[in-house]
């Protein structure tokens, strides 16, 4: 009865897994090429460091050695950075800060903490670097504690902790810090505006924007982005026209806002009207075409580009894969002169999304370098119901040296979709023991698992504990999961009370989930009442009419069945035929009722 409802949630879960770093043009690794002359000088310096003239060299070239540590850190060569650091006869505070930053950039917080603790002296940069490190490694509590310990702070330190609080959705805490600042600059105001906008609190963003003593192009662009992301595209356009000056980023943000809000033609018009374009602008417009399924236009623009980077190619690969044109995606991949890890991962994800796990695994095995996103892509592919094996997903998961929240969530979601609720709960507990904080999608996967495995008490406990410790603010999908959990267990009265006690207005999906449970347990009276809520919120929801009709049919109330069908006919409401998938010769094929 509730297949369609949970298909929505499955799609939501899977979409999140793909979007968080797998194929939605996120985490592009633009690999920098070292200058040969600089490399030769570096090798010479390393040799001198290991020789007898080390002291003279360090005194003469301390600044260059510090820059070497920084560059090694940025390129992931932490051991080389540490070698330079250890061989230095004299270090200044910049040397220590550079080495700490190198550790942080490569996720080695334990090493960074140790070095910070043994520093002979610290400056505000040392403290701020550590605060940013904690924030970037899911350790926001440690970041806040360190900020409180700072002997002196400048505006950069304040802005750093505010930005980290915003990043983790702790807006009230960020606002409290903002109000405490002894002095603010335009970055302080903009950080808060971005935080409010990203969390849909545009009234607060507007309040701060118009209270700013001075604004720069970044502030204006942040507000335009906020309006666009929250569906207020006309307000974004009005503000765009009011700007005293615009840069290429502002134009590009407005273009992206248009196509994200379904106004691709306006985006195209603005793109051609731009006084100046850069690579970022071209890539955004290509992404707009690709996201709207207009791959012909995307390819034409791609061919016209004066220059291309990894993002350009990866966007085209992802666009083709997204609409099932996997051969075209592979052709783009093969035509690349060089590829980065995102190129490989996007292609792997494309194969997995299209049910071709054998090709996905073959490409995964050929990857010259993998990151956590690559591993997540193959896990998510195996974990999908229609084309993978949860045991294969688990084997890959166990081989991972480093896991993030997506890795754990993909596995939990896989167990949930395969009806293995207890294993999902066990993994959820292991995730927390490992120090990985679950997010709202993890919670959806766990509740989904409890619902489909009849683990009512466990589901109640998980939902209650999350609400109690405020680690995750429950969203509508979590309430849908809980209604389904109670409904499947036959606890319809409690499910209705649960909906009535929601802290926000329940949407049609919440009520429709309960309607499905009414059909499952043949509760006509409650079913009628719940159906009215669905029709009020979404009068053209064909599935709800069918569910109510089925409830009447199961009770032998055929006159009511005929009435429902007549209402649907009069209102022009048609139920779309069901669709199923089957894998044939390593390809995912879809067929509908009546197909041959």
C-alpha positions in Angstrom: 0.0 0.0 0.0 2.8 2.4 0.8 5.2 1.5 -2.0 4.9 4.9 -3.7 5.4 6.8 -0.5 8.5 4.9 0.3 9.7 5.1 -3.3 9.9 8.9 -2.7 12.0 8.4 0.4 14.3 5.9 -1.2 14.8 8.3 -4.1 15.5 11.1 -1.6 18.0 9.0 0.2 19.7 7.9 -2.9 19.8 11.4 -4.4 21.5 12.7 -1.3 24.1 10.0 -1.5 24.9 10.9 -5.1 24.8 14.6 -4.6 27.2 14.7 -1.6 30.4 14.5 -3.5 29.7 11.8 -6.1 28.3 13.3 -9.3 26.8 16.7 -8.7 29.9 18.6 -9.7 31.1 18.8 -6.1 34.7 18.6 -4.8 36.6 19.3 -8.0 40.3 18.5 -7.5 42.1 21.0 -9.7 45.7 19.6 -9.5 48.4 22.3 -9.6 51.6 21.6 -11.6 54.8 22.5 -9.9 57.3 24.9 -11.5 60.4 22.9 -12.6 62.8 25.7 -11.5 61.2 25.8 -8.1 61.5 22.1 -7.8 65.2 22.2 -8.6 65.8 24.9 -6.0 63.8 22.8 -3.5 65.9 19.7 -4.0 69.1 21.8 -3.6 67.8 23.3 -0.4 66.8 19.9 1.0 70.3 18.6 0.2 71.9 21.6 2.0 69.6 21.1 5.0 71.0 17.6 5.3 74.6 18.9 4.9 76.9 20.9 7.1 75.8 24.4 5.9 72.2 24.0 7.3 72.4 26.9 9.7 73.5 29.4 7.0 70.9 28.1 4.5 68.0 28.4 7.1 69.0 31.9 8.0 69.1 32.9 4.4 66.1 31.1 3.1 63.7 30.8 6.1 60.8 32.3 4.1 61.3 29.9 1.2 61.5 26.9 3.5 58.2 28.0 5.1 56.6 28.2 1.7 57.9 24.7 0.9 56.2 23.4 4.0 53.0 25.1 2.9 53.2 23.8 -0.7 53.9 20.3 0.4 50.9 20.4 2.7 48.6 21.7 -0.1 49.8 18.9 -2.4 49.2 16.2 0.2 52.9 15.5 0.8 52.8 15.7 4.5 55.9 13.6 5.1 57.9 15.9 2.8 56.6 18.9 4.7 57.6 17.3 8.0 61.1 16.5 6.6 61.7 20.1 5.8 60.3 21.2 9.2 62.5 18.7 11.2 65.7 19.6 9.3 65.3 23.3 10.0 67.9 24.4 12.6 65.9 27.6 13.3 62.1 27.9 13.0 60.0 30.9 13.4 56.3 31.0 14.4 55.4 30.9 10.7 57.2 27.5 10.3 55.1 26.0 13.2 51.8 27.5 11.8 52.7 26.1 8.3 53.3 22.6 9.6 50.1 22.6 11.7 48.2 23.8 8.6 49.7 21.0 6.5 48.5 18.4 9.0 45.0 20.0 9.1 44.7 20.1 5.4 45.3 16.4 5.2 42.9 15.5 8.0 45.7 14.7 10.5 44.2 16.5 13.5 45.9 14.5 16.1 49.3 15.5 14.8 48.2 19.1 14.5 47.0 19.1 18.1 50.3 17.6 19.3 52.3 20.2 17.4 50.1 23.0 18.7 50.6 21.8 22.3 54.4 21.8 22.1 54.8 25.2 20.3 57.2 27.4 22.1 54.9 30.4 21.4 51.6 31.0 19.7 50.1 33.9 17.9 46.5 34.6 16.8 47.2 32.8 13.5 48.1 29.6 15.4 44.9 29.6 17.4 42.7 30.5 14.4 44.3 27.8 12.2 43.4 25.2 14.9 39.9 26.5 15.2 39.5 26.2 11.4 41.0 22.7 11.6 38.6 21.5 14.2 35.7 23.0 12.2 36.8 21.4 9.0 37.1 17.9 10.6 33.6 17.7 12.3 34.9 18.8 15.7 32.9 22.0 16.2 32.7 21.5 20.0 36.5 21.5 20.2 36.7 24.6 18.0 34.3 26.5 20.3 36.3 25.4 23.4 39.6 26.5 21.8 38.1 29.9 20.9 37.1 30.4 24.5 40.7 29.7 25.6 42.2 32.3 23.2 44.2 34.9 25.2 43.5 37.5 22.5 41.3 37.6 19.5 41.2 39.6 16.3 38.3 40.0 13.9 39.7 37.1 11.8 39.4 34.8 14.8 35.8 35.9 15.5 34.9 35.5 11.8 36.4 32.0 11.8 34.4 30.7 14.7 31.2 32.4 13.4 31.7 30.8 10.0 32.2 27.3 11.6 29.1 27.7 13.7 27.2 28.7 10.5 28.6 25.7 8.7 27.2 23.4 11.3 23.8 25.1 11.3 24.3 26.5 14.8 22.9 29.9 13.8 21.7 31.0 17.3 25.2 30.4 18.6 26.7 32.2 15.6 24.4 35.2 16.2 25.3 35.4 19.8 29.0 35.5 18.9 28.3 38.1 16.2 26.5 40.3 18.8 29.5 39.9 21.2 32.1 41.0 18.6 34.0 44.2 19.8 34.3 45.2 16.1 33.0 43.8 12.9 34.0 44.0 9.3 32.1 43.2 6.1 33.1 39.6 6.3 31.4 39.2 9.7 28.1 40.6 8.4 28.3 38.5 5.2 29.0 35.3 7.1 25.9 35.7 9.1 23.8 36.7 6.1 25.0 33.5 4.2 24.2 31.4 7.3 20.7 32.6 7.5 20.1 32.4 3.8 21.4 28.8 3.6 19.0 27.8 6.3 16.0 29.5 4.8 15.8 32.3 7.3 15.7 35.1 4.8 13.9 37.5 7.1 17.0 37.5 9.4 19.3 37.8 6.4 17.4 40.8 5.1 17.5 42.4 8.6 21.3 42.2 8.7 21.8 43.1 5.1 19.9 46.4 5.4 21.6 47.1 8.8 25.1 46.8 7.4 27.2 50.0 7.7 28.8 49.2 4.4 28.3 46.6 1.7 30.6 45.1 -0.9 29.9 43.0 -3.9 30.2 39.8 -1.9 27.5 41.0 0.5 25.1 41.8 -2.4 26.0 38.5 -4.1 25.3 36.6 -0.8 21.8 38.0 -0.6 21.1 37.3 -4.3 22.3 33.7 -3.8 20.0 33.4 -0.7 16.9 34.6 -2.6 17.6 32.3 -5.5 18.2 29.3 -3.2 15.0 29.9 -1.4 12.9 30.2 -4.5 12.6 34.0 -4.4 14.0 34.5 -7.8 12.1 37.8 -8.5 13.6 39.3 -5.3 17.1 38.1 -6.5 16.6 39.8 -9.8 15.4 43.1 -8.2 18.5 43.1 -5.9 20.7 42.3 -8.9 19.4 45.4 -10.7 19.9 47.5 -7.6 23.6 46.7 -7.2 25.9 49.6 -7.7 28.5 47.3 -9.3 28.6 43.7 -10.3 31.4 41.3 -10.9 31.4 38.1 -12.9 30.5 36.0 -9.9 27.3 38.1 -9.4 26.3 37.6 -13.0 27.0 33.9 -12.7 25.1 33.5 -9.4 22.1 35.1 -11.0 22.3 32.8 -14.0 22.5 29.8 -11.8 19.6 31.0 -9.7 17.5 31.3 -12.8 18.0 27.7 -14.1 17.8 26.3 -10.6 14.3 27.8 -10.4 13.2 26.4 -13.7 13.8 29.5 -15.8 16.5 28.3 -18.1 15.6 30.7 -20.9 16.2 33.7 -18.6 19.5 32.1 -17.6 20.5 31.8 -21.3 19.5 35.4 -22.0 21.6 36.7 -19.1 24.6 34.5 -20.0 24.7 36.1 -23.5 24.2 39.5 -22.0 27.2 39.2 -19.6 29.8 41.9 -20.3 32.6 39.5 -19.4 32.6 35.7 -18.9 35.2 33.4 -17.2 35.5 29.7 -17.0 33.2 29.5 -14.0 30.4 31.2 -16.0 30.7 28.8 -18.9 30.7 25.8 -16.6 27.6 27.0 -14.7 25.7 27.6 -18.0 26.7 24.1 -19.2 25.5 22.7 -15.9 22.2 24.5 -16.3 21.6 22.9 -19.7 22.7 19.5 -18.4 20.5 19.7 -15.3 17.5 20.5 -17.5 18.2 17.6 -19.8 19.3 19.8 -22.8 22.5 17.9 -23.5 22.6 19.1 -27.1 22.8 22.7 -26.0 25.3 21.8 -23.3 27.5 20.0 -25.8 27.3 23.0 -28.2 28.4 25.4 -25.5 31.1 23.0 -24.4 32.5 22.9 -28.0 32.4 26.8 -28.1 34.3 27.3 -24.8 37.6 29.2 -25.3 39.1 27.0 -22.6 38.0 24.0 -20.5 39.0 22.5 -17.2 38.2 19.3 -15.3 34.9 20.8 -14.2 33.8 21.3 -17.8 34.4 17.7 -18.7 33.1 16.3 -15.5 29.9 18.3 -15.9 29.2 16.9 -19.3 30.0 13.3 -18.1 27.6 13.7 -15.2 24.9 15.2 -17.5 25.0 12.4 -19.9 25.0 9.8 -17.1 22.1 11.5 -15.4 19.7 10.9 -18.4 21.0 7.4 -19.1 23.3 8.2 -22.0 26.1 6.3 -20.5 27.8 5.6 -23.8 28.1 9.3 -24.5 29.4 9.8 -20.9 32.0 7.2 -21.5 33.1 8.8 -24.8 33.6 12.1 -23.0 35.6 10.4 -20.3 37.8 8.6 -22.9 38.4 11.9 -24.8 39.8 13.6 -21.8 43.5 14.4 -22.1 44.0 14.0 -18.4 41.5 13.1 -15.6 41.3 13.9 -11.9 39.7 11.8 -9.2 36.3 13.4 -9.8 36.3 12.4 -13.5 36.8 8.8 -12.5 34.3 9.0 -9.7 31.7 10.7 -11.8 32.0 8.0 -14.5 31.8 5.2 -11.8 28.7 6.8 -10.3 27.2 7.1 -13.8 27.6 3.4 -14.4 26.2 2.6 -10.9 23.2 4.8 -11.3 22.4 3.1 -14.6 22.7 -0.4 -13.1 26.0 -1.3 -14.7 27.9 -2.4 -11.6 30.3 -4.6 -13.4 31.6 -1.7 -15.5 31.6 0.5 -12.4 33.7 -1.9 -10.4 36.1 -2.5 -13.4 36.7 1.3 -13.6 37.1 1.6 -9.9 39.8 -1.1 -9.9 41.7 0.9 -12.6 41.6 4.2 -10.8 45.2 5.5 -10.2 44.1 7.4 -7.1 41.0 7.1 -5.0 39.5 9.3 -2.4 36.7 8.7 0.1 34.1 9.9 -2.5 35.2 7.2 -5.0 34.7 4.5 -2.3 31.3 6.0 -1.4 30.3 5.9 -5.1 30.9 2.1 -5.4 29.3 1.4 -2.0 26.2 3.4 -2.9 26.0 1.5 -6.2 26.2 -1.9 -4.6 23.7 -0.9 -1.9 21.0 0.0 -4.4 18.1 -2.4 -4.5 17.9 -3.1 -8.2 21.5 -3.6 -9.3 23.7 -4.5 -6.4 24.5 -6.7 -3.5 24.6 -5.5 0.1 27.3 -8.0 0.9 29.5 -6.6 -1.9 28.8 -3.1 -0.5 29.9 -4.3 2.9 33.1 -5.8 1.6 34.1 -2.5 0.0 33.1 -0.6 3.2 35.3 -2.9 5.3 38.3 -2.2 3.0 38.0 1.6 3.4 40.9 3.2 5.4 38.9 6.4 6.0 35.2 6.8 6.1 33.0 9.9 6.3 29.3 10.4 7.1 28.4 9.5 3.5 30.1 6.2 3.7 28.3 5.2 6.8 25.0 6.6 5.6 25.2 4.7 2.3 25.7 1.4 4.1 22.9 2.1 6.6 20.6 3.1 3.7 21.6 -0.1 1.9 20.7 -2.3 4.9 17.5 -0.3 5.2 16.5 -0.9 1.6 17.3 -4.6 1.9 15.1 -5.0 5.0 18.1 -5.7 7.4 17.0 -3.3 10.1 19.1 -4.8 12.9 22.3 -4.6 10.9 21.5 -1.0 10.1 21.0 -0.2 13.8 24.3 -2.0 14.7 26.1 0.1 12.1 24.5 3.2 13.4 25.9 2.5 16.8 29.3 1.7 15.4 29.2 5.0 13.5 28.7 7.0 16.7 31.4 5.0 18.5 33.8 5.8 15.7 33.1 9.5 16.4 31.2 10.2 13.1 28.2 12.4 13.8 25.1 11.3 11.9 23.1 13.8 9.9 19.5 14.1 8.8 19.9 11.6 6.0 21.5 9.1 8.3 18.5 9.4 10.6 16.2 8.9 7.7 18.0 5.7 6.8 17.9 4.4 10.4 14.2 5.1 10.8 13.5 3.6 7.4 15.3 0.5 8.5 13.3 0.3 11.7 10.0 0.8 9.9 10.6 -2.0 7.3 11.9 -4.4 9.9 9.1 -3.9 12.5 11.5 -2.4 15.1 9.0 -0.1 16.6 10.6 0.4 20.0 14.0 0.9 18.5 12.7 3.5 16.1 11.0 5.4 18.9 14.2 5.4 20.9 16.3 6.7 18.0 13.9 9.4 17.2 13.4 10.4 20.8 17.2 10.5 21.5 17.8 12.7 18.5 15.1 15.1 19.5 16.3 15.1 23.1 20.0 16.0 22.5 19.2 18.4 19.7 22.0 16.9 17.6 19.7 16.9 14.5 16.6 19.0 14.0 13.9 16.5 12.8 12.7 17.3 9.3 9.5 16.3 7.6 11.0 13.1 6.2 11.8 11.9 9.7 8.2 12.4 10.7 7.1 10.5 7.6 9.3 7.6 8.7 7.8 7.6 12.2 4.3 7.7 10.9 5.1 4.7 8.6 6.8 2.9 11.5 3.7 3.3 13.7 1.3 2.7 10.8 2.9 -0.6 9.7 2.7 -1.8 13.4 -1.1 -1.1 13.4 -0.8 1.8 15.9 -2.9 4.1 13.8 -4.3 6.2 16.7 -0.8 6.9 18.0 0.3 7.8 14.4 -2.5 10.3 14.1 -1.7 11.9 17.4 2.0 12.0 16.4 1.0 14.0 13.3 -1.2 16.4 15.2 1.7 17.1 17.6 4.2 17.9 14.9 6.0 21.2 15.5 5.2 22.4 12.0 2.4 21.9 9.5 2.3 18.3 8.1 2.5 18.1 4.3 0.5 15.8 2.0 3.2 13.1 2.2 2.8 12.7 5.9 -0.9 12.3 5.7 -0.6 10.0 2.7 1.7 7.7 4.6 -1.0 7.3 7.3 -3.6 6.8 4.6 -1.5 3.9 3.3 -1.4 2.4 6.8 -5.2 2.7 7.0 -5.5 0.7 3.8 -3.1 -1.9 5.2 -5.2 -2.4 8.3 -8.6 -1.8 6.7 -9.5 1.2 8.8 -12.2 3.0 6.8 -13.2 5.7 9.2 -9.7 7.0 9.8 -8.9 6.5 6.1 -11.7 8.9 5.1 -10.6 11.5 7.6 -7.0 11.3 6.6 -7.8 11.4 2.9 -9.5 14.7 3.4 -6.3 16.2 4.7 -4.4 14.9 1.6 -7.0 16.2 -0.8 -6.9 19.6 0.9 -3.1 19.9 0.6 -2.8 18.3 -2.8 -6.2 17.9 -4.6 -4.5 16.3 -7.7 -2.7 13.5 -5.8 -3.8 10.5 -7.8 -2.2 8.0 -5.4 -4.4 9.2 -2.5 -7.6 8.7 -4.5 -6.5 5.2 -5.5 -5.6 4.4 -1.8 -9.0 5.5 -0.6 -10.7 3.6 -3.4 -8.8 0.5 -2.4 -9.9 0.9 1.2 -13.5 1.2 0.1 -13.1 -1.9 -2.1 -11.6 -4.0 0.7 -14.6 -3.1 2.8 -17.1 -4.0 0.0 -18.2 -0.4 -0.4 -18.5 -0.5 -4.2 -20.7 2.6 -4.5 -17.9 4.6 -2.8 -15.4 3.1 -5.1 -17.4 4.3 -8.2 -17.8 7.7 -6.6 -14.0 8.1 -6.2 -13.4 7.0 -9.8 -16.0 9.5 -11.1 -14.4 12.3 -9.1 -11.0 11.4 -10.6 -12.5 11.4 -14.1 -14.3 14.7 -13.6 -11.1 16.4 -12.3 -9.0 14.9 -15.1 -6.8 12.9 -12.6 -5.1 9.9 -13.9 -2.9 7.4 -12.1 0.4 6.9 -13.9 1.1 3.2 -14.7 3.6 1.4 -12.5 7.1 0.9 -13.7 9.7 -1.8 -12.8 13.3 -2.3 -13.5 15.3 -5.4 -14.4 19.0 -5.9 -15.2 19.6 -7.6 -18.6 23.1 -8.1 -19.8 24.5 -5.6 -17.3 22.1 -2.9 -18.4 19.1 -1.6 -16.3 15.9 -1.8 -18.3 12.6 -0.2 -17.4 9.2 -1.5 -18.3 5.6 -0.4 -17.6 2.3 -2.1 -17.5 1.4 -3.2 -21.0 4.9 -3.3 -22.3 6.2 -6.3 -24.2 
